Each structure stands twice: as structure tokens, then as C-alpha cells.
Amino acid sequence: MRNTINHYGWGTIILHWLVAITVVGLFTLGYWMVDLGYYDPWYKQGPDLHKSIGILLFLVMVVRTILRLVQVKPQAIETHTDIEKKLGRLVHIFLYGALFILMISGYLISTADGRAIEVFELISVISFGELFTDQEDLSGMVHKYLAYVLISVVVLHALAALKHHFIDKDTTLKRMLGYRSDKQ
């Protein structure tokens, strides 16, 4: 279940793929819902679903960040170059940071008018109201453009994993799929 110096644990693997699928899903939903007309049945449902999943993703990311800080991190594969190792670290720092900024900006958009966020109509996340001038508009710009940057980096991250698998023929991708081998 836990990471070792050679392998990712199932907890890390499950959280990785859960976050990846959720981020792609939220981006797709967000992209689709911005063009909905007022009389479209999804005009309210789309944003409500987007916000609810976003709040749950925030909680998952808090857990994932804590686990990343307290667990052993598998060592880089021996064949990775120094630049690949540095880029890998920078990309992961960016992904975590961008996700948190994206979720916080989403919260600021949704709560600028003082209304709480209803999470699947089960719980309410309180609003602190408008914390700064033009909060909804400024947070909306951050949310929109950062979402495009984030999804671009996610695509590059996936392409890098495929490059490691098909061109370098190393176990980078296999490790995130649960493959176990003493050979890195």
C-alpha cells in the first residue's frame, strides 16, 4: 500500500489516476458548460456538478499532498538524465501548485456573492463573501487561463510517460500502473 524506494504504493497509484481522471473530466465539463444557454437544463446542473467535484478534488489533493510529504518517494530510474529528473520535479511541483490555485480560484468565483457552495446537496462549504474588489472576475480569469495551462502540462506529462514507455523502454509508466520489478 505504501511507497518504497523502488515502487509506488497502491495508495499513491490510485490517487494519481483518480486525480488525473478527475482533472480531465473537470476541464472537459468546464469547457463544455461555458457555452450553455440560460434555458439549457445543464445551465445550473453543470456548474453545480463542477463545483461539487472540485471541492472533493480539493480534499483528495490535501490527502495526496500529505501522503507525498510523509511517504518515501521512489528513486528516479537509473537511465533518466539529470535534465529529465529536474524537469520531472518541476512539473510535479507545478501540477500540485496549479491544481491548488485552480481550486482556490474556483472557490473565490463561486463564493464572491456570499453564497455557500453546495456539495451534491449534502454539505455546504461556507462563503467568506467578496474578499477583494472584482473577486469573481479576477478569479475567473485566473481559473480559465490556468485551466488551459494545466491541461497542456497534463498532456505533456502523459506524452513524457509514453515516451519513457515506448521510446526509452523503461519502467516509468509501468511503476504508476502497479508493475513490480527489482529492476528500475
Backbone as JSON Lines, residues from 0, in Angstrom:
{"i":0,"aa":"M","n":[0.82,-1.2,0.0],"ca":[0.0,0.0,0.0],"c":[0.86,1.26,0.0]}
{"i":1,"aa":"R","n":[2.02,1.19,0.66],"ca":[2.89,2.36,0.78],"c":[4.01,2.32,-0.27]}
{"i":2,"aa":"N","n":[4.56,3.49,-0.54],"ca":[5.69,3.6,-1.46],"c":[6.93,2.94,-0.86]}
{"i":3,"aa":"T","n":[7.81,2.49,-1.75],"ca":[9.14,2.04,-1.36],"c":[10.13,2.84,-2.22]}
{"i":4,"aa":"I","n":[11.4,2.61,-2.03],"ca":[12.38,3.35,-2.84],"c":[12.34,2.94,-4.31]}
{"i":5,"aa":"N","n":[11.74,1.77,-4.6],"ca":[11.68,1.29,-5.99],"c":[10.29,1.34,-6.62]}
{"i":6,"aa":"H","n":[9.25,1.42,-5.78],"ca":[7.89,1.29,-6.3],"c":[6.94,2.29,-5.65]}
{"i":7,"aa":"Y","n":[5.9,2.66,-6.41],"ca":[4.8,3.43,-5.85],"c":[3.84,2.45,-5.19]}
{"i":8,"aa":"G","n":[3.32,2.84,-4.03],"ca":[2.31,2.02,-3.36],"c":[0.96,2.2,-4.02]}
{"i":9,"aa":"W","n":[0.05,1.28,-3.72],"ca":[-1.28,1.34,-4.34],"c":[-2.03,2.61,-3.97]}
{"i":10,"aa":"G","n":[-1.81,3.13,-2.77],"ca":[-2.45,4.38,-2.38],"c":[-2.06,5.52,-3.3]}
{"i":11,"aa":"T","n":[-0.77,5.64,-3.57],"ca":[-0.27,6.68,-4.47],"c":[-0.78,6.47,-5.89]}
{"i":12,"aa":"I","n":[-0.76,5.23,-6.33],"ca":[-1.21,4.91,-7.69],"c":[-2.69,5.25,-7.87]}
{"i":13,"aa":"I","n":[-3.51,4.83,-6.92],"ca":[-4.95,5.09,-7.01],"c":[-5.23,6.59,-6.98]}
{"i":14,"aa":"L","n":[-4.57,7.31,-6.07],"ca":[-4.77,8.76,-6.0],"c":[-4.31,9.46,-7.27]}
{"i":15,"aa":"H","n":[-3.18,9.02,-7.84],"ca":[-2.68,9.6,-9.08],"c":[-3.72,9.5,-10.19]}
{"i":16,"aa":"W","n":[-4.24,8.29,-10.41],"ca":[-5.19,8.09,-11.51],"c":[-6.55,8.72,-11.21]}
{"i":17,"aa":"L","n":[-6.96,8.72,-9.95],"ca":[-8.2,9.39,-9.57],"c":[-8.12,10.88,-9.87]}
{"i":18,"aa":"V","n":[-7.01,11.5,-9.48],"ca":[-6.82,12.94,-9.74],"c":[-6.72,13.19,-11.25]}
{"i":19,"aa":"A","n":[-5.97,12.36,-11.96],"ca":[-5.81,12.55,-13.41],"c":[-7.16,12.5,-14.13]}
{"i":20,"aa":"I","n":[-7.94,11.5,-13.84],"ca":[-9.25,11.35,-14.49],"c":[-10.17,12.51,-14.1]}
{"i":21,"aa":"T","n":[-10.13,12.89,-12.84],"ca":[-10.98,13.99,-12.36],"c":[-10.59,15.31,-13.0]}
{"i":22,"aa":"V","n":[-9.3,15.58,-13.12],"ca":[-8.85,16.84,-13.73],"c":[-9.29,16.92,-15.19]}
{"i":23,"aa":"V","n":[-9.09,15.84,-15.92],"ca":[-9.52,15.83,-17.33],"c":[-11.04,15.97,-17.42]}
{"i":24,"aa":"G","n":[-11.75,15.29,-16.53],"ca":[-13.21,15.39,-16.52],"c":[-13.7,16.79,-16.18]}
{"i":25,"aa":"L","n":[-13.09,17.42,-15.17],"ca":[-13.48,18.77,-14.79],"c":[-13.16,19.78,-15.89]}
{"i":26,"aa":"F","n":[-12.01,19.61,-16.54],"ca":[-11.67,20.5,-17.65],"c":[-12.7,20.36,-18.77]}
{"i":27,"aa":"T","n":[-13.03,19.12,-19.11],"ca":[-13.99,18.86,-20.18],"c":[-15.36,19.45,-19.82]}
{"i":28,"aa":"L","n":[-15.8,19.22,-18.6],"ca":[-17.08,19.76,-18.15],"c":[-17.06,21.29,-18.17]}
{"i":29,"aa":"G","n":[-15.98,21.88,-17.66],"ca":[-15.86,23.34,-17.64],"c":[-15.86,23.92,-19.04]}
{"i":30,"aa":"Y","n":[-15.12,23.3,-19.93],"ca":[-15.06,23.77,-21.32],"c":[-16.44,23.71,-21.97]}
{"i":31,"aa":"W","n":[-17.17,22.63,-21.71],"ca":[-18.48,22.42,-22.31],"c":[-19.53,23.37,-21.72]}
{"i":32,"aa":"M","n":[-19.49,23.57,-20.42],"ca":[-20.6,24.29,-19.78],"c":[-20.56,25.8,-20.0]}
{"i":33,"aa":"V","n":[-19.41,26.36,-20.37],"ca":[-19.36,27.82,-20.54],"c":[-20.19,28.3,-21.73]}
{"i":34,"aa":"D","n":[-20.52,27.42,-22.65],"ca":[-21.33,27.8,-23.81],"c":[-22.8,27.43,-23.67]}
{"i":35,"aa":"L","n":[-23.2,26.94,-22.5],"ca":[-24.61,26.57,-22.31],"c":[-25.48,27.81,-22.27]}
{"i":36,"aa":"G","n":[-26.64,27.71,-22.87],"ca":[-27.6,28.81,-22.84],"c":[-28.4,28.78,-21.55]}
{"i":37,"aa":"Y","n":[-28.99,29.89,-21.21],"ca":[-29.74,30.05,-19.97],"c":[-30.86,29.01,-19.83]}
{"i":38,"aa":"Y","n":[-31.49,28.64,-20.92],"ca":[-32.62,27.69,-20.86],"c":[-32.18,26.24,-21.02]}
{"i":39,"aa":"D","n":[-30.92,25.99,-21.15],"ca":[-30.42,24.63,-21.21],"c":[-30.57,23.98,-19.84]}
{"i":40,"aa":"P","n":[-31.05,22.73,-19.78],"ca":[-31.22,22.08,-18.47],"c":[-29.9,21.94,-17.68]}
{"i":41,"aa":"W","n":[-28.78,21.94,-18.38],"ca":[-27.49,21.79,-17.71],"c":[-26.91,23.14,-17.28]}
{"i":42,"aa":"Y","n":[-27.6,24.24,-17.56],"ca":[-27.09,25.57,-17.23],"c":[-26.78,25.69,-15.75]}
{"i":43,"aa":"K","n":[-27.59,25.11,-14.9],"ca":[-27.35,25.1,-13.46],"c":[-26.67,23.81,-13.02]}
{"i":44,"aa":"Q","n":[-27.07,22.68,-13.59],"ca":[-26.53,21.38,-13.19],"c":[-25.03,21.27,-13.48]}
{"i":45,"aa":"G","n":[-24.58,21.77,-14.63],"ca":[-23.16,21.68,-14.99],"c":[-22.27,22.36,-13.97]}
{"i":46,"aa":"P","n":[-22.51,23.64,-13.68],"ca":[-21.68,24.32,-12.67],"c":[-21.8,23.68,-11.28]}
{"i":47,"aa":"D","n":[-23.0,23.23,-10.89],"ca":[-23.15,22.59,-9.59],"c":[-22.31,21.32,-9.5]}
{"i":48,"aa":"L","n":[-22.33,20.52,-10.56],"ca":[-21.53,19.3,-10.61],"c":[-20.04,19.64,-10.6]}
{"i":49,"aa":"H","n":[-19.65,20.63,-11.39],"ca":[-18.25,21.07,-11.47],"c":[-17.74,21.51,-10.09]}
{"i":50,"aa":"K","n":[-18.53,22.31,-9.39],"ca":[-18.14,22.79,-8.06],"c":[-18.06,21.65,-7.05]}
{"i":51,"aa":"S","n":[-19.05,20.77,-7.06],"ca":[-19.07,19.66,-6.1],"c":[-17.85,18.75,-6.29]}
{"i":52,"aa":"I","n":[-17.57,18.4,-7.53],"ca":[-16.41,17.54,-7.8],"c":[-15.13,18.29,-7.46]}
{"i":53,"aa":"G","n":[-15.08,19.59,-7.76],"ca":[-13.9,20.4,-7.44],"c":[-13.61,20.43,-5.95]}
{"i":54,"aa":"I","n":[-14.64,20.56,-5.12],"ca":[-14.45,20.55,-3.66],"c":[-13.92,19.2,-3.21]}
{"i":55,"aa":"L","n":[-14.48,18.11,-3.74],"ca":[-14.0,16.77,-3.38],"c":[-12.55,16.57,-3.84]}
{"i":56,"aa":"L","n":[-12.24,17.09,-5.03],"ca":[-10.87,17.0,-5.53],"c":[-9.92,17.74,-4.6]}
{"i":57,"aa":"F","n":[-10.34,18.89,-4.09],"ca":[-9.51,19.64,-3.15],"c":[-9.17,18.77,-1.94]}
{"i":58,"aa":"L","n":[-10.15,18.08,-1.39],"ca":[-9.92,17.21,-0.23],"c":[-8.96,16.06,-0.58]}
{"i":59,"aa":"V","n":[-9.17,15.48,-1.76],"ca":[-8.27,14.4,-2.21],"c":[-6.85,14.93,-2.37]}
{"i":60,"aa":"M","n":[-6.7,16.13,-2.92],"ca":[-5.37,16.71,-3.11],"c":[-4.69,17.04,-1.79]}
{"i":61,"aa":"V","n":[-5.45,17.43,-0.78],"ca":[-4.85,17.65,0.54],"c":[-4.29,16.33,1.07]}
{"i":62,"aa":"V","n":[-5.07,15.26,0.97],"ca":[-4.61,13.94,1.4],"c":[-3.4,13.52,0.58]}
{"i":63,"aa":"R","n":[-3.48,13.7,-0.72],"ca":[-2.37,13.29,-1.6],"c":[-1.09,14.06,-1.27]}
{"i":64,"aa":"T","n":[-1.21,15.34,-1.0],"ca":[-0.04,16.15,-0.65],"c":[0.57,15.7,0.67]}
{"i":65,"aa":"I","n":[-0.27,15.43,1.65],"ca":[0.24,14.94,2.94],"c":[0.96,13.62,2.75]}
{"i":66,"aa":"L","n":[0.35,12.7,2.01],"ca":[0.99,11.41,1.76],"c":[2.31,11.57,1.02]}
{"i":67,"aa":"R","n":[2.34,12.5,0.08],"ca":[3.59,12.74,-0.67],"c":[4.69,13.24,0.26]}
{"i":68,"aa":"L","n":[4.32,14.03,1.25],"ca":[5.31,14.58,2.18],"c":[5.79,13.57,3.21]}
{"i":69,"aa":"V","n":[4.93,12.63,3.6],"ca":[5.31,11.7,4.68],"c":[5.8,10.35,4.18]}
{"i":70,"aa":"Q","n":[5.5,10.0,2.94],"ca":[5.93,8.7,2.42],"c":[7.29,8.79,1.74]}
{"i":71,"aa":"V","n":[7.91,7.65,1.63],"ca":[9.14,7.52,0.85],"c":[8.78,7.79,-0.61]}
{"i":72,"aa":"K","n":[9.66,8.49,-1.3],"ca":[9.44,8.73,-2.73],"c":[10.34,7.76,-3.5]}
{"i":73,"aa":"P","n":[9.76,7.01,-4.43],"ca":[10.6,6.1,-5.22],"c":[11.73,6.87,-5.93]}
{"i":74,"aa":"Q","n":[12.89,6.23,-5.97],"ca":[14.04,6.85,-6.63],"c":[13.8,6.93,-8.13]}
{"i":75,"aa":"A","n":[14.44,7.9,-8.74],"ca":[14.37,8.02,-10.2],"c":[14.99,6.79,-10.84]}
{"i":76,"aa":"I","n":[14.53,6.46,-12.0],"ca":[15.07,5.33,-12.74],"c":[16.48,5.69,-13.19]}
{"i":77,"aa":"E","n":[17.38,4.73,-13.11],"ca":[18.81,4.97,-13.38],"c":[19.08,5.57,-14.75]}
{"i":78,"aa":"T","n":[18.26,5.24,-15.73],"ca":[18.52,5.72,-17.09],"c":[18.03,7.15,-17.31]}
{"i":79,"aa":"H","n":[17.31,7.71,-16.35],"ca":[16.86,9.1,-16.51],"c":[18.04,10.05,-16.45]}
{"i":80,"aa":"T","n":[18.05,11.02,-17.36],"ca":[19.12,12.02,-17.35],"c":[18.85,13.04,-16.24]}
{"i":81,"aa":"D","n":[19.86,13.82,-15.92],"ca":[19.69,14.86,-14.9],"c":[18.6,15.85,-15.29]}
{"i":82,"aa":"I","n":[18.54,16.21,-16.57],"ca":[17.52,17.16,-17.02],"c":[16.13,16.55,-16.88]}
{"i":83,"aa":"E","n":[15.97,15.26,-17.18],"ca":[14.68,14.59,-17.02],"c":[14.26,14.58,-15.55]}
{"i":84,"aa":"K","n":[15.22,14.34,-14.67],"ca":[14.91,14.33,-13.23],"c":[14.47,15.72,-12.76]}
{"i":85,"aa":"K","n":[15.19,16.76,-13.2],"ca":[14.85,18.13,-12.8],"c":[13.5,18.54,-13.39]}
{"i":86,"aa":"L","n":[13.29,18.25,-14.67],"ca":[12.0,18.58,-15.29],"c":[10.85,17.84,-14.61]}
{"i":87,"aa":"G","n":[11.09,16.59,-14.28],"ca":[10.06,15.8,-13.59],"c":[9.67,16.44,-12.27]}
{"i":88,"aa":"R","n":[10.66,16.87,-11.49],"ca":[10.38,17.53,-10.2],"c":[9.63,18.83,-10.42]}
{"i":89,"aa":"L","n":[10.09,19.64,-11.38],"ca":[9.43,20.92,-11.65],"c":[8.0,20.74,-12.13]}
{"i":90,"aa":"V","n":[7.76,19.76,-12.99],"ca":[6.41,19.51,-13.49],"c":[5.49,19.09,-12.35]}
{"i":91,"aa":"H","n":[5.98,18.21,-11.48],"ca":[5.13,17.78,-10.36],"c":[4.83,18.94,-9.4]}
{"i":92,"aa":"I","n":[5.81,19.78,-9.13],"ca":[5.57,20.96,-8.29],"c":[4.54,21.86,-8.95]}
{"i":93,"aa":"F","n":[4.69,22.08,-10.26],"ca":[3.73,22.9,-10.98],"c":[2.33,22.29,-10.92]}
{"i":94,"aa":"L","n":[2.22,20.98,-11.18],"ca":[0.9,20.34,-11.19],"c":[0.19,20.5,-9.85]}
{"i":95,"aa":"Y","n":[0.91,20.24,-8.77],"ca":[0.31,20.38,-7.44],"c":[-0.08,21.84,-7.19]}
{"i":96,"aa":"G","n":[0.83,22.76,-7.42],"ca":[0.56,24.17,-7.18],"c":[-0.57,24.69,-8.03]}
{"i":97,"aa":"A","n":[-0.55,24.36,-9.32],"ca":[-1.6,24.83,-10.23],"c":[-2.96,24.28,-9.83]}
{"i":98,"aa":"L","n":[-3.0,23.02,-9.43],"ca":[-4.28,22.45,-9.01],"c":[-4.85,23.19,-7.8]}
{"i":99,"aa":"F","n":[-4.0,23.48,-6.83],"ca":[-4.5,24.19,-5.65],"c":[-4.93,25.62,-6.0]}
{"i":100,"aa":"I","n":[-4.16,26.3,-6.83],"ca":[-4.56,27.66,-7.24],"c":[-5.86,27.61,-8.03]}
{"i":101,"aa":"L","n":[-5.99,26.63,-8.91],"ca":[-7.21,26.47,-9.7],"c":[-8.42,26.24,-8.8]}
{"i":102,"aa":"M","n":[-8.27,25.39,-7.81],"ca":[-9.4,25.09,-6.92],"c":[-9.74,26.28,-6.02]}
{"i":103,"aa":"I","n":[-8.72,26.98,-5.56],"ca":[-8.97,28.17,-4.73],"c":[-9.64,29.25,-5.57]}
{"i":104,"aa":"S","n":[-9.18,29.45,-6.8],"ca":[-9.82,30.46,-7.66],"c":[-11.26,30.07,-7.97]}
{"i":105,"aa":"G","n":[-11.52,28.78,-8.15],"ca":[-12.9,28.32,-8.35],"c":[-13.78,28.63,-7.14]}
{"i":106,"aa":"Y","n":[-13.23,28.4,-5.95],"ca":[-13.96,28.73,-4.73],"c":[-14.25,30.23,-4.68]}
{"i":107,"aa":"L","n":[-13.25,31.05,-5.02],"ca":[-13.44,32.51,-4.96],"c":[-14.46,33.01,-5.98]}
{"i":108,"aa":"I","n":[-14.53,32.37,-7.13],"ca":[-15.55,32.72,-8.12],"c":[-16.93,32.43,-7.53]}
{"i":109,"aa":"S","n":[-17.07,31.22,-7.02],"ca":[-18.38,30.72,-6.6],"c":[-18.91,31.38,-5.34]}
{"i":110,"aa":"T","n":[-18.04,31.91,-4.51],"ca":[-18.48,32.44,-3.22],"c":[-18.42,33.97,-3.15]}
{"i":111,"aa":"A","n":[-18.06,34.63,-4.23],"ca":[-17.93,36.09,-4.23],"c":[-19.24,36.78,-3.87]}
{"i":112,"aa":"D","n":[-20.36,36.15,-4.2],"ca":[-21.66,36.76,-3.91],"c":[-22.17,36.42,-2.51]}
{"i":113,"aa":"G","n":[-21.36,35.73,-1.73],"ca":[-21.74,35.41,-0.35],"c":[-22.47,34.1,-0.17]}
{"i":114,"aa":"R","n":[-22.78,33.42,-1.28],"ca":[-23.48,32.12,-1.18],"c":[-22.49,30.99,-0.97]}
{"i":115,"aa":"A","n":[-22.89,30.01,-0.15],"ca":[-22.08,28.83,0.09],"c":[-22.09,27.94,-1.16]}
{"i":116,"aa":"I","n":[-21.15,27.02,-1.22],"ca":[-21.12,26.03,-2.3],"c":[-21.78,24.76,-1.76]}
{"i":117,"aa":"E","n":[-22.81,24.32,-2.45],"ca":[-23.49,23.08,-2.07],"c":[-22.77,21.92,-2.75]}
{"i":118,"aa":"V","n":[-22.3,20.98,-1.95],"ca":[-21.58,19.82,-2.47],"c":[-22.57,18.65,-2.56]}
{"i":119,"aa":"F","n":[-23.03,18.4,-3.77],"ca":[-24.02,17.36,-4.04],"c":[-25.23,17.45,-3.12]}
{"i":120,"aa":"E","n":[-25.56,18.67,-2.72],"ca":[-26.69,18.95,-1.83],"c":[-26.62,18.17,-0.51]}
{"i":121,"aa":"L","n":[-25.39,17.79,-0.13],"ca":[-25.19,17.06,1.12],"c":[-24.57,17.94,2.2]}
{"i":122,"aa":"I","n":[-23.6,18.75,1.8],"ca":[-22.95,19.67,2.73],"c":[-22.78,21.02,2.05]}
{"i":123,"aa":"S","n":[-22.6,22.03,2.87],"ca":[-22.36,23.38,2.34],"c":[-20.97,23.84,2.76]}
{"i":124,"aa":"V","n":[-20.23,24.36,1.8],"ca":[-18.93,24.95,2.08],"c":[-19.18,26.45,2.22]}
{"i":125,"aa":"I","n":[-18.84,26.99,3.37],"ca":[-19.17,28.38,3.68],"c":[-18.48,29.35,2.73]}
{"i":126,"aa":"S","n":[-19.09,30.51,2.63],"ca":[-18.55,31.6,1.82],"c":[-18.01,32.68,2.75]}
{"i":127,"aa":"F","n":[-16.9,33.26,2.37],"ca":[-16.37,34.42,3.1],"c":[-16.75,35.71,2.37]}
{"i":128,"aa":"G","n":[-17.58,35.56,1.34],"ca":[-18.03,36.73,0.58],"c":[-16.93,37.29,-0.3]}
{"i":129,"aa":"E","n":[-17.11,38.52,-0.71],"ca":[-16.13,39.16,-1.57],"c":[-14.96,39.63,-0.72]}
{"i":130,"aa":"L","n":[-13.8,39.02,-0.92],"ca":[-12.61,39.33,-0.13],"c":[-11.78,40.45,-0.76]}
{"i":131,"aa":"F","n":[-11.98,40.68,-2.06],"ca":[-11.27,41.76,-2.75],"c":[-12.12,42.24,-3.92]}
{"i":132,"aa":"T","n":[-11.85,43.43,-4.38],"ca":[-12.61,44.04,-5.46],"c":[-12.51,43.2,-6.73]}
{"i":133,"aa":"D","n":[-13.64,43.04,-7.4],"ca":[-13.73,42.26,-8.64],"c":[-13.27,40.82,-8.46]}
{"i":134,"aa":"Q","n":[-13.53,40.26,-7.28],"ca":[-13.1,38.89,-6.96],"c":[-13.58,37.87,-7.98]}
{"i":135,"aa":"E","n":[-14.85,37.94,-8.35],"ca":[-15.4,36.95,-9.27],"c":[-14.72,37.04,-10.64]}
{"i":136,"aa":"D","n":[-14.54,38.26,-11.15],"ca":[-13.93,38.43,-12.48],"c":[-12.45,38.06,-12.49]}
{"i":137,"aa":"L","n":[-11.71,38.54,-11.51],"ca":[-10.27,38.25,-11.45],"c":[-10.01,36.76,-11.23]}
{"i":138,"aa":"S","n":[-10.77,36.19,-10.3],"ca":[-10.62,34.75,-10.04],"c":[-11.04,33.94,-11.26]}
{"i":139,"aa":"G","n":[-12.05,34.43,-11.97],"ca":[-12.5,33.76,-13.19],"c":[-11.43,33.73,-14.26]}
{"i":140,"aa":"M","n":[-10.71,34.85,-14.41],"ca":[-9.62,34.89,-15.39],"c":[-8.51,33.92,-15.01]}
{"i":141,"aa":"V","n":[-8.12,33.93,-13.73],"ca":[-7.09,33.0,-13.25],"c":[-7.54,31.56,-13.51]}
{"i":142,"aa":"H","n":[-8.78,31.27,-13.15],"ca":[-9.32,29.92,-13.27],"c":[-9.32,29.46,-14.74]}
{"i":143,"aa":"K","n":[-9.78,30.32,-15.6],"ca":[-9.87,29.97,-17.02],"c":[-8.5,29.72,-17.64]}
{"i":144,"aa":"Y","n":[-7.61,30.69,-17.51],"ca":[-6.32,30.57,-18.19],"c":[-5.42,29.53,-17.53]}
{"i":145,"aa":"L","n":[-5.48,29.41,-16.22],"ca":[-4.69,28.38,-15.56],"c":[-5.19,26.99,-15.92]}
{"i":146,"aa":"A","n":[-6.49,26.84,-16.13],"ca":[-7.04,25.54,-16.55],"c":[-6.45,25.12,-17.89]}
{"i":147,"aa":"Y","n":[-6.33,26.08,-18.82],"ca":[-5.73,25.76,-20.12],"c":[-4.24,25.4,-19.99]}
{"i":148,"aa":"V","n":[-3.53,26.14,-19.16],"ca":[-2.11,25.83,-18.95],"c":[-1.97,24.47,-18.27]}
{"i":149,"aa":"L","n":[-2.79,24.23,-17.25],"ca":[-2.72,22.96,-16.53],"c":[-2.99,21.78,-17.45]}
{"i":150,"aa":"I","n":[-4.03,21.86,-18.26],"ca":[-4.36,20.73,-19.12],"c":[-3.26,20.52,-20.17]}
{"i":151,"aa":"S","n":[-2.61,21.6,-20.59],"ca":[-1.48,21.47,-21.52],"c":[-0.31,20.74,-20.86]}
{"i":152,"aa":"V","n":[-0.03,21.08,-19.62],"ca":[1.06,20.41,-18.9],"c":[0.69,18.95,-18.62]}
{"i":153,"aa":"V","n":[-0.57,18.69,-18.34],"ca":[-1.03,17.3,-18.13],"c":[-0.81,16.49,-19.4]}
{"i":154,"aa":"V","n":[-1.12,17.07,-20.56],"ca":[-0.89,16.37,-21.83],"c":[0.59,16.11,-22.03]}
{"i":155,"aa":"L","n":[1.44,17.1,-21.75],"ca":[2.89,16.91,-21.87],"c":[3.38,15.84,-20.9]}
{"i":156,"aa":"H","n":[2.84,15.84,-19.69],"ca":[3.18,14.83,-18.68],"c":[2.84,13.42,-19.19]}
{"i":157,"aa":"A","n":[1.65,13.28,-19.79],"ca":[1.24,11.99,-20.34],"c":[2.13,11.6,-21.52]}
{"i":158,"aa":"L","n":[2.45,12.56,-22.37],"ca":[3.34,12.27,-23.51],"c":[4.73,11.85,-23.04]}
{"i":159,"aa":"A","n":[5.22,12.49,-21.98],"ca":[6.53,12.11,-21.43],"c":[6.49,10.68,-20.9]}
{"i":160,"aa":"A","n":[5.39,10.3,-20.24],"ca":[5.26,8.92,-19.75],"c":[5.26,7.94,-20.91]}
{"i":161,"aa":"L","n":[4.56,8.28,-21.98],"ca":[4.53,7.42,-23.17],"c":[5.9,7.34,-23.84]}
{"i":162,"aa":"K","n":[6.62,8.46,-23.86],"ca":[7.99,8.47,-24.4],"c":[8.88,7.52,-23.61]}
{"i":163,"aa":"H","n":[8.77,7.58,-22.29],"ca":[9.57,6.67,-21.45],"c":[9.2,5.21,-21.73]}
{"i":164,"aa":"H","n":[7.92,4.95,-21.95],"ca":[7.47,3.58,-22.15],"c":[7.85,3.03,-23.53]}
{"i":165,"aa":"F","n":[7.55,3.8,-24.58],"ca":[7.72,3.28,-25.94],"c":[9.07,3.56,-26.56]}
{"i":166,"aa":"I","n":[9.7,4.67,-26.2],"ca":[10.99,5.01,-26.81],"c":[12.15,4.58,-25.91]}
{"i":167,"aa":"D","n":[12.11,5.02,-24.64],"ca":[13.19,4.67,-23.71],"c":[13.06,3.23,-23.22]}
{"i":168,"aa":"K","n":[11.86,2.69,-23.28],"ca":[11.56,1.33,-22.83],"c":[11.97,1.12,-21.36]}
{"i":169,"aa":"D","n":[11.71,2.15,-20.54],"ca":[11.97,1.99,-19.11],"c":[10.65,1.78,-18.36]}
{"i":170,"aa":"T","n":[10.71,1.67,-17.05],"ca":[9.52,1.31,-16.26],"c":[8.79,2.51,-15.65]}
{"i":171,"aa":"T","n":[9.06,3.71,-16.15],"ca":[8.42,4.9,-15.59],"c":[6.9,4.76,-15.56]}
{"i":172,"aa":"L","n":[6.29,4.47,-16.68],"ca":[4.83,4.33,-16.74],"c":[4.38,3.07,-16.0]}
{"i":173,"aa":"K","n":[5.1,1.99,-16.16],"ca":[4.71,0.74,-15.51],"c":[4.64,0.89,-13.99]}
{"i":174,"aa":"R","n":[5.55,1.69,-13.42],"ca":[5.52,1.87,-11.97],"c":[4.22,2.55,-11.53]}
{"i":175,"aa":"M","n":[3.69,3.46,-12.34],"ca":[2.45,4.13,-11.97],"c":[1.23,3.28,-12.33]}
{"i":176,"aa":"L","n":[1.46,2.14,-12.94],"ca":[0.39,1.18,-13.21],"c":[0.44,-0.01,-12.25]}
{"i":177,"aa":"G","n":[1.39,0.03,-11.31],"ca":[1.47,-1.02,-10.3],"c":[2.44,-2.15,-10.63]}
{"i":178,"aa":"Y","n":[3.15,-2.03,-11.74],"ca":[4.12,-3.05,-12.13],"c":[5.24,-3.12,-11.1]}
{"i":179,"aa":"R","n":[5.6,-4.32,-10.7],"ca":[6.67,-4.51,-9.69],"c":[7.84,-5.26,-10.31]}
{"i":180,"aa":"S","n":[9.0,-4.69,-10.13],"ca":[10.23,-5.32,-10.59],"c":[11.37,-4.78,-9.76]}
{"i":181,"aa":"D","n":[12.37,-5.61,-9.49],"ca":[13.54,-5.12,-8.76],"c":[14.39,-4.23,-9.67]}
{"i":182,"aa":"K","n":[14.24,-4.46,-10.99],"ca":[14.96,-3.65,-11.96],"c":[14.19,-2.35,-12.18]}
{"i":183,"aa":"Q","n":[14.89,-1.23,-12.12],"ca":[14.26,0.05,-12.36],"c":[14.34,0.35,-13.82]}
